[in-house]
């Protein structure tokens, strides 16, 4: 599809309705020569210093009437309808540098569970997406249903299930005195008590699960009360993190009925719809894409390869790279196990959502300030000293969304015998991965607590040896890499991104 001479365009094509918000192509990018780290393969590309300059380049803004939302830092924002559903998925597009190496395939980026596109573009000088576009790749980030700017269509309008900017400033109290915050915490506590009372009337006071959810609820209230205790010293900073209006709470309750999808919805509907749309836009000669998946994004890629092997169909990838991903976590001490206590009460009470984004944002101050009540949270995301504090804060406050309990129930099968299964429980994805003929790069971080190297290797060892490249990044004396350092750490542009580009470069042939 060619662009219409307007900033916003909509075209009906086959089963899709295509929407895009665009900005003019960048024409001012300059080439250079790149260095790779000593432990990485060398290849020709702009140097880190030049790349940072390229990535800072700000595209010309579109007209005010049709401009992209402020949170979207891509060159273009596209929407694609998912067939047989009400969902319109957001695709952030980063146009290839006209001075970059010509590429044969567009590049699709998939994010982790309950996250949006922000994690791939935290800041211009460290942006994973900008790095790839500067290398000549036509780069697309998919926001699956419920994430970021993806929206569910209603009879009257579109609405987004998750705020694209994490904890929305428009929905946070702007109290000017600590007394206002105290009142709001009291009101929240009263609401919580009333909500639990209604739940227990339905489930039964003697239910063992009722005790679990009461305990969980009490722990969450303890976090809020701890923030209240610190409010006298940190009020002006904490009020934006721990105060939520009753209106916002009611909106969340109104939306819970909309959270009704699992991992297979992403696999069978969202990703294929995005792939078809990208192919209509970029028209690769062989009809294939390159793909990179971080965390759950990599799990999706593994599952697609396995499913296509079972069906005898072409997955449509020239090559894939996975970052901190596996189909089987049983052999590791993955911190994903911490989510399991959240899932069981949610399942018992048919609560469809777990607001991970809100909880992480609320806990951030307790993790980064004395008395460091939740200091363990930071190492789940980034190894010490590997991510600039302001970028870590941006990631925590803007990248995470509310997660359907149904999705977590599905994903916890990675801890069962055989690893991840489909929603019926009968199809084990890792069983067919060995039949794949798609080249795979699997990258693990040496201090990744979510997907430790031993978990990543459980999947790597199933892929034919001549098709898989496995890298564990990190050195005994540093640097070290936790889960998000692979896509946003301050050394990633020198040590991680070049490794991925070198692999993609070898398999970008027709």
C-alpha positions as CSV (number, residue, x, y, z in Angstrom):
1,X,0.0,0.0,0.0
2,X,1.4,3.4,-0.9
3,X,0.9,6.3,1.5
4,X,-1.9,8.7,0.7
5,X,-0.8,12.4,0.7
6,X,-2.1,12.9,4.2
7,X,-0.6,12.3,7.6
8,X,-3.3,9.9,8.5
9,X,-4.6,7.2,6.2
10,X,-7.0,4.3,6.3
11,X,-7.4,1.6,3.7
12,X,-9.4,-1.5,3.6
13,X,-7.4,-4.4,2.2
14,X,-8.5,-8.1,2.4
15,X,-9.5,-8.8,6.0
16,X,-7.7,-5.9,7.5
17,X,-8.4,-2.3,7.9
18,X,-5.1,-0.5,7.8
19,X,-4.4,2.7,9.7
20,X,-1.3,4.7,10.0
21,X,0.0,8.0,11.5
22,X,3.2,8.9,9.8
23,X,6.1,11.3,9.7
24,X,8.3,12.1,6.8
25,X,11.3,9.8,6.2
26,X,14.6,10.8,7.7
27,X,17.1,12.0,5.2
28,X,19.7,13.5,7.4
29,X,21.4,10.3,8.8
30,X,25.1,10.0,8.2
31,X,27.1,6.8,7.9
32,X,30.2,5.9,9.8
33,X,32.4,3.0,11.0
34,X,31.5,0.9,14.0
35,X,33.5,-0.9,16.6
36,X,32.3,-4.1,18.2
37,X,33.3,-5.3,21.7
38,X,36.4,-7.6,21.8
39,X,34.2,-10.6,22.5
40,X,31.8,-9.9,19.7
41,X,32.0,-10.4,15.9
42,X,33.0,-7.4,13.9
43,X,31.0,-6.0,11.1
44,X,30.6,-2.7,9.2
45,X,28.1,-0.2,10.8
46,X,28.1,3.2,12.4
47,X,30.2,3.7,15.5
48,X,28.5,4.0,18.9
49,X,29.3,7.7,19.0
50,X,27.9,8.2,15.5
51,X,25.0,6.0,16.3
52,X,24.0,8.0,19.3
53,X,24.0,11.1,17.1
54,X,21.9,9.3,14.6
55,X,19.5,8.0,17.1
56,X,19.0,11.5,18.6
57,X,17.8,12.7,15.2
58,X,14.2,13.8,15.7
59,X,11.9,13.3,12.7
60,X,9.8,16.2,11.4
61,X,6.6,16.2,13.4
62,X,3.3,15.5,11.7
63,X,0.4,17.9,11.6
64,X,-1.1,18.8,15.0
65,X,-4.5,17.4,13.9
66,X,-3.2,13.9,13.2
67,X,0.0,13.7,15.1
68,X,0.9,10.6,17.0
69,X,0.4,10.4,20.8
70,X,3.3,11.9,22.6
71,X,4.3,8.5,24.1
72,X,4.9,7.1,20.6
73,X,8.5,8.0,19.7
74,X,8.5,6.0,16.4
75,X,8.6,7.5,13.0
76,X,5.1,6.2,12.2
77,X,2.3,4.7,14.2
78,X,0.2,2.0,12.3
79,X,-2.9,0.1,13.3
80,X,-4.1,-3.2,12.1
81,X,-7.4,-4.9,12.8
82,X,-7.3,-8.5,14.1
83,X,-9.6,-10.7,12.0
84,X,-12.7,-12.0,13.9
85,X,-12.1,-9.7,16.9
86,X,-12.6,-6.2,18.1
87,X,-8.9,-5.5,18.5
88,X,-6.8,-2.9,16.7
89,X,-3.1,-3.6,17.3
90,X,-0.6,-0.8,17.4
91,X,2.6,-1.1,15.3
92,X,5.4,1.4,15.9
93,X,7.5,1.8,12.8
94,X,11.1,3.0,12.6
95,X,12.1,3.8,9.0
96,X,15.4,2.5,7.8
97,X,18.2,5.0,7.5
98,X,18.6,6.0,3.8
99,X,22.4,5.7,4.4
100,X,22.1,2.3,6.1
101,X,22.9,-1.0,4.4
102,X,20.1,-2.1,2.1
103,X,18.1,-5.0,3.7
104,X,15.9,-7.7,2.1
105,X,13.6,-8.3,5.1
106,X,11.7,-6.0,7.5
107,X,12.3,-6.6,11.2
108,X,9.6,-7.4,13.7
109,X,10.2,-6.8,17.5
110,X,8.0,-8.6,20.1
111,X,8.0,-7.5,23.7
112,X,7.6,-9.3,27.0
113,X,4.4,-10.2,29.0
114,X,2.4,-7.2,30.0
115,X,4.8,-4.7,28.4
116,X,4.5,-2.2,25.6
117,X,6.9,-0.7,23.0
118,X,8.6,1.7,25.3
119,X,11.2,-0.9,26.5
120,X,12.6,-1.0,23.0
121,X,13.0,2.8,22.8
122,X,13.8,4.1,26.2
123,X,16.1,6.9,25.1
124,X,17.5,7.9,21.7
125,X,21.1,7.1,22.5
126,X,20.3,3.6,23.9
127,X,17.2,2.8,21.8
128,X,17.2,-0.8,20.5
129,X,14.7,0.1,17.7
130,X,16.7,3.2,16.6
131,X,19.9,1.2,16.5
132,X,18.2,-1.4,14.2
133,X,16.7,1.3,11.9
134,X,20.1,3.0,11.7
135,X,21.5,-0.3,10.5
136,X,19.1,-0.2,7.6
137,X,16.3,-2.4,9.0
138,X,12.7,-1.4,8.5
139,X,11.8,-1.9,12.1
140,X,8.4,-2.6,13.6
141,X,7.4,-3.1,17.2
142,X,4.1,-4.9,17.8
143,X,2.0,-4.0,20.8
144,X,-0.3,-7.0,21.3
145,X,-3.8,-6.7,22.6
146,X,-4.1,-5.0,25.9
147,X,-0.6,-3.4,25.6
148,X,0.3,0.2,25.0
149,X,-1.6,1.9,22.2
150,X,-3.5,-1.2,21.0
151,X,-7.2,-0.6,21.4
152,X,-10.4,-2.6,21.6
153,X,-13.2,-1.2,19.4
154,X,-16.6,-0.6,20.9
155,X,-19.9,0.5,19.4
156,X,-19.1,4.2,20.1
157,X,-15.3,4.5,20.2
158,X,-12.0,2.9,20.8
159,X,-10.6,2.5,24.3
160,X,-7.3,1.3,25.6
161,X,-7.1,-1.4,28.3
162,X,-3.7,-0.2,29.5
163,X,-2.4,3.3,29.7
164,X,0.3,3.7,27.1
165,X,2.3,5.7,29.5
166,X,2.1,3.4,32.5
167,X,0.7,5.2,35.5
168,X,-1.3,8.0,33.8
169,X,-0.6,11.4,35.2
170,X,-4.3,12.3,34.3
171,X,-5.5,9.7,36.7
172,X,-3.3,10.5,39.7
173,X,-4.3,12.8,42.5
174,X,-2.6,16.1,42.6
175,X,-3.1,16.8,46.3
176,X,-1.3,19.8,47.7
177,X,-1.1,18.6,51.3
178,X,-0.2,15.3,53.0
179,X,-3.7,15.3,54.7
180,X,-5.3,14.8,51.3
181,X,-3.1,11.8,50.6
182,X,-4.0,10.4,54.0
183,X,-7.7,10.7,53.3
184,X,-7.3,9.0,49.9
185,X,-5.3,6.1,51.4
186,X,-8.1,5.7,54.0
187,X,-10.7,5.6,51.3
188,X,-8.7,3.1,49.3
189,X,-8.5,0.9,52.4
190,X,-12.3,1.1,52.9
191,X,-12.9,0.2,49.3
192,X,-10.6,-2.7,49.6
193,X,-12.4,-4.0,52.6
194,X,-15.8,-3.6,50.9
195,X,-14.6,-5.4,47.8
196,X,-13.2,-8.3,49.7
197,X,-16.4,-8.6,51.7
198,X,-18.4,-9.0,48.5
199,X,-15.9,-11.6,47.2
200,X,-16.1,-13.7,50.4
201,X,-19.8,-13.7,50.4
202,X,-19.6,-15.4,47.0
203,X,-16.7,-17.7,47.8
204,X,-17.4,-18.7,51.4
205,X,-15.7,-17.5,54.5
206,X,-14.0,-20.9,55.2
207,X,-12.4,-21.2,51.8
208,X,-8.6,-21.8,52.0
209,X,-8.2,-19.6,48.8
210,X,-10.1,-16.8,50.6
211,X,-7.4,-16.8,53.2
212,X,-4.8,-16.6,50.4
213,X,-6.3,-13.6,48.7
214,X,-6.9,-11.9,52.1
215,X,-3.2,-12.4,52.8
216,X,-2.2,-11.1,49.4
217,X,-4.5,-8.1,49.8
218,X,-3.0,-7.4,53.2
219,X,0.5,-7.4,51.8
220,X,-0.5,-4.9,49.1
221,X,-2.1,-2.7,51.7
222,X,1.1,-2.9,53.8
223,X,3.0,-1.5,50.8
224,X,0.6,1.4,50.6
225,X,0.8,2.0,54.3
226,X,4.6,1.9,54.2
227,X,4.5,4.6,51.6
228,X,2.2,6.5,53.9
229,X,4.7,6.3,56.7
230,X,7.4,7.8,54.5
231,X,5.1,10.5,53.1
232,X,6.2,13.1,55.6
233,X,9.7,13.0,54.2
234,X,9.0,12.2,50.6
235,X,5.5,13.5,50.1
236,X,5.9,15.6,47.0
237,X,7.6,12.8,45.2
238,X,5.5,9.9,46.5
239,X,2.0,11.4,46.0
240,X,2.2,10.8,42.3
241,X,3.1,7.1,42.9
242,X,0.8,6.0,45.7
243,X,-2.4,8.1,45.3
244,X,-5.1,6.8,43.1
245,X,-8.5,8.5,42.6
246,X,-11.7,6.6,43.3
247,X,-12.7,7.4,39.7
248,X,-9.6,5.6,38.4
249,X,-10.4,2.6,40.6
250,X,-13.9,2.4,39.3
251,X,-12.7,2.6,35.7
252,X,-10.4,-0.4,36.4
253,X,-13.4,-2.3,37.8
254,X,-15.4,-1.4,34.7
255,X,-12.7,-2.8,32.4
256,X,-12.0,-6.1,34.1
257,X,-14.6,-7.8,32.0
258,X,-12.5,-7.0,28.9
259,X,-9.5,-9.0,29.9
260,X,-10.3,-12.3,28.3
261,X,-7.3,-13.6,26.3
262,X,-4.4,-16.0,26.8
263,X,-1.0,-16.8,25.1
264,X,-2.6,-18.6,22.2
265,X,-4.5,-15.5,21.2
266,X,-1.2,-13.7,20.8
267,X,0.2,-16.7,18.9
268,X,-2.6,-17.5,16.6
269,X,-4.2,-14.1,16.0
270,X,-2.1,-11.0,17.0
271,X,1.3,-11.9,15.6
272,X,0.0,-13.4,12.3
273,X,-2.1,-10.3,11.7
274,X,0.9,-8.0,12.4
275,X,3.1,-10.1,10.1
276,X,0.7,-10.0,7.2
277,X,0.3,-6.2,7.6
278,X,4.1,-5.7,7.6
279,X,4.4,-7.8,4.5
280,X,1.8,-5.7,2.7
281,X,3.7,-2.6,3.6
282,X,7.3,-3.8,2.9
283,X,6.7,-6.4,0.2
284,X,9.8,-8.6,0.9
285,X,10.6,-10.6,-2.2
286,X,10.4,-14.0,-0.4
287,X,7.5,-13.0,1.8
288,X,9.6,-13.5,5.0
289,X,10.5,-11.3,8.0
290,X,13.3,-11.1,10.5
291,X,12.1,-11.2,14.1
292,X,13.5,-10.5,17.6
293,X,11.6,-11.4,20.7
294,X,12.4,-10.3,24.3
295,X,11.1,-12.4,27.2
296,X,7.6,-13.6,26.2
297,X,8.2,-12.2,22.7
298,X,10.9,-14.8,22.3
299,X,8.6,-17.5,23.7
300,X,6.1,-16.5,21.0
301,X,8.7,-17.0,18.3
302,X,9.7,-20.4,19.6
303,X,6.1,-21.4,19.8
304,X,5.4,-20.3,16.2
305,X,8.4,-22.3,14.9
306,X,7.1,-25.4,16.8
307,X,3.5,-25.0,15.7
308,X,4.5,-24.5,12.1
309,X,6.7,-27.6,12.2
310,X,3.8,-29.7,13.5
311,X,1.5,-28.4,10.8
312,X,4.1,-28.6,8.1
313,X,3.7,-24.9,7.2
314,X,6.2,-22.1,6.7
315,X,6.5,-19.8,9.7
316,X,7.5,-16.9,7.5
317,X,10.8,-16.0,9.2
318,X,14.2,-15.7,7.5
319,X,15.7,-15.9,11.0
320,X,14.8,-15.1,14.6
321,X,16.6,-14.0,17.7
322,X,15.4,-14.5,21.3
323,X,16.5,-12.5,24.3
324,X,16.0,-14.0,27.7
325,X,13.4,-16.6,26.6
326,X,12.6,-20.3,27.0
327,X,9.8,-22.7,26.6
328,X,10.8,-24.6,29.8
329,X,11.9,-23.0,33.1
330,X,11.8,-26.1,35.3
331,X,15.6,-26.5,35.5
332,X,16.1,-22.9,36.8
333,X,15.4,-20.9,39.8
334,X,13.5,-18.4,37.7
335,X,11.8,-15.6,39.6
336,X,8.7,-16.1,37.4
337,X,7.7,-18.5,40.2
338,X,6.9,-15.5,42.3
339,X,3.9,-14.8,40.1
340,X,2.2,-18.1,40.9
341,X,0.8,-17.1,44.3
342,X,-0.9,-14.2,42.4
343,X,-2.5,-16.5,39.9
344,X,-4.2,-19.0,42.2
345,X,-6.4,-16.5,44.1
346,X,-7.2,-14.8,40.9
347,X,-8.3,-18.1,39.4
348,X,-10.4,-19.1,42.4
349,X,-12.3,-15.8,42.5
350,X,-12.5,-15.4,38.7
351,X,-10.7,-12.1,38.9
352,X,-9.6,-11.5,35.4
353,X,-6.7,-9.1,35.9
354,X,-3.5,-8.7,37.8
355,X,-2.3,-5.0,37.7
356,X,1.4,-5.7,37.5
357,X,2.1,-2.3,36.0
358,X,0.4,-0.5,38.8
359,X,2.0,-2.6,41.5
360,X,5.5,-2.2,40.1
361,X,5.1,1.5,39.7
362,X,3.8,1.8,43.2
363,X,6.6,-0.3,44.6
364,X,9.4,1.5,42.7
365,X,10.0,4.1,45.4
366,X,10.2,1.5,48.1
367,X,12.7,-0.4,46.0
368,X,15.0,2.6,45.3
369,X,14.8,4.7,48.5
370,X,15.6,4.0,52.2
371,X,14.6,1.7,53.9
372,X,14.6,-0.2,50.6
373,X,11.6,-2.4,51.4
374,X,11.5,-3.9,47.9
375,X,15.1,-3.5,46.8
376,X,14.9,-7.0,45.2
377,X,12.7,-5.6,42.5
378,X,15.5,-3.6,40.8
379,X,17.7,-6.7,40.3
380,X,14.8,-8.4,38.5
381,X,15.0,-5.7,35.9
382,X,18.6,-4.6,35.7
383,X,22.0,-5.6,37.1
384,X,23.6,-3.1,39.5
385,X,25.0,-0.1,37.5
386,X,23.8,-1.4,34.1
387,X,20.9,1.0,33.5
388,X,20.9,4.8,34.1
389,X,18.5,5.6,37.0
390,X,16.3,7.8,34.9
391,X,15.9,5.2,32.3
392,X,15.2,2.5,34.9
393,X,12.5,4.8,36.3
394,X,11.1,5.4,32.9
395,X,11.0,1.7,32.2
396,X,9.3,0.9,35.5
397,X,6.7,3.7,35.3
398,X,5.9,3.4,31.6
399,X,6.6,-0.1,30.2
400,X,4.4,-2.4,32.2
401,X,0.6,-3.0,31.8
402,X,-2.1,-4.9,33.5
403,X,-2.0,-8.6,32.8
404,X,-4.9,-11.0,32.4
405,X,-4.9,-13.7,35.0
406,X,-5.9,-16.1,32.2
407,X,-2.6,-15.3,30.4
408,X,-0.5,-16.0,33.5
409,X,-2.4,-19.2,34.1
410,X,-1.4,-20.2,30.6
411,X,2.3,-19.1,30.9
412,X,2.9,-21.0,34.2
413,X,2.9,-24.2,32.2
414,X,6.5,-23.4,31.5
415,X,7.1,-24.9,35.0
416,X,5.3,-28.1,34.1
417,X,6.7,-31.4,32.8
418,X,7.5,-30.8,29.1
419,X,7.3,-27.0,29.4
420,X,4.8,-24.6,27.7
421,X,1.6,-26.1,26.4
422,X,-1.3,-24.7,24.4
423,X,-4.6,-23.7,26.1
424,X,-5.9,-27.3,25.8
425,X,-2.9,-28.7,27.6
426,X,-2.3,-31.3,25.0
427,X,0.2,-29.6,22.7
428,X,3.7,-29.3,24.1
429,X,5.6,-26.6,22.1
430,X,9.1,-27.8,22.7
431,X,8.4,-31.3,21.2
432,X,8.4,-30.1,17.6
433,X,11.1,-27.3,17.8
434,X,13.8,-29.8,16.7
435,X,12.2,-30.0,13.3
436,X,12.6,-26.3,12.6
437,X,14.8,-25.1,9.7
438,X,14.9,-21.4,10.7
439,X,18.2,-20.1,12.0
440,X,18.0,-19.0,15.7
441,X,20.1,-16.7,17.8
442,X,19.4,-17.2,21.6
443,X,20.9,-14.6,23.9
444,X,20.9,-14.9,27.7
445,X,22.1,-12.6,30.4
446,X,24.5,-13.9,33.0
447,X,22.5,-12.2,35.8
448,X,19.0,-12.7,34.4
449,X,16.9,-13.8,37.3
450,X,13.7,-14.1,35.2
451,X,15.2,-16.3,32.5
452,X,18.5,-17.6,33.8
453,X,21.0,-19.0,31.3
454,X,20.1,-22.6,32.3
455,X,16.5,-21.9,31.5
456,X,17.4,-20.5,28.1
457,X,19.6,-23.5,27.3
458,X,16.7,-25.9,27.9
459,X,15.2,-24.7,24.7
460,X,18.4,-24.0,22.8
461,X,19.5,-27.7,23.1
462,X,16.4,-28.8,21.2
463,X,17.2,-26.8,18.0
464,X,19.4,-28.4,15.3
465,X,23.0,-27.5,16.2
466,X,23.8,-26.1,12.8
467,X,20.9,-23.7,13.0
468,X,21.3,-22.3,16.5
469,X,23.8,-19.7,18.0
470,X,23.7,-19.5,21.8
471,X,25.4,-16.5,23.6
472,X,25.5,-15.9,27.3
473,X,26.5,-12.2,27.7
474,X,28.4,-11.0,30.8
475,X,31.9,-11.3,32.2
476,X,33.1,-12.4,35.6
477,X,34.4,-8.8,36.3
478,X,31.5,-7.2,34.5
479,X,29.6,-6.0,32.8
480,X,26.6,-8.2,33.8
481,X,23.2,-8.4,32.2
482,X,19.9,-8.9,33.8
483,X,16.6,-9.2,32.0
484,X,16.1,-5.7,30.6
485,X,19.8,-4.9,30.2
486,X,19.7,-6.9,27.0
487,X,17.5,-4.2,25.4
488,X,18.2,-1.1,27.5
489,X,21.5,-1.4,29.4
490,X,24.0,1.4,28.9
491,X,26.6,-1.1,27.4
492,X,24.0,-2.9,25.2
493,X,24.8,-0.6,22.2
494,X,28.4,-1.7,22.3
495,X,28.1,-5.4,23.3
496,X,24.6,-6.7,22.7
497,X,23.1,-4.9,19.6
498,X,26.2,-5.6,17.4
499,X,26.0,-9.3,18.2
500,X,22.4,-9.4,17.1
501,X,23.0,-7.3,13.9
502,X,25.8,-9.6,12.9
503,X,23.5,-12.6,13.1
504,X,20.7,-11.0,11.2
505,X,23.1,-9.8,8.6
506,X,24.2,-13.3,7.9
507,X,20.6,-14.5,7.3
508,X,19.2,-11.5,5.5
509,X,19.6,-13.2,2.1
510,X,17.1,-14.2,-0.5
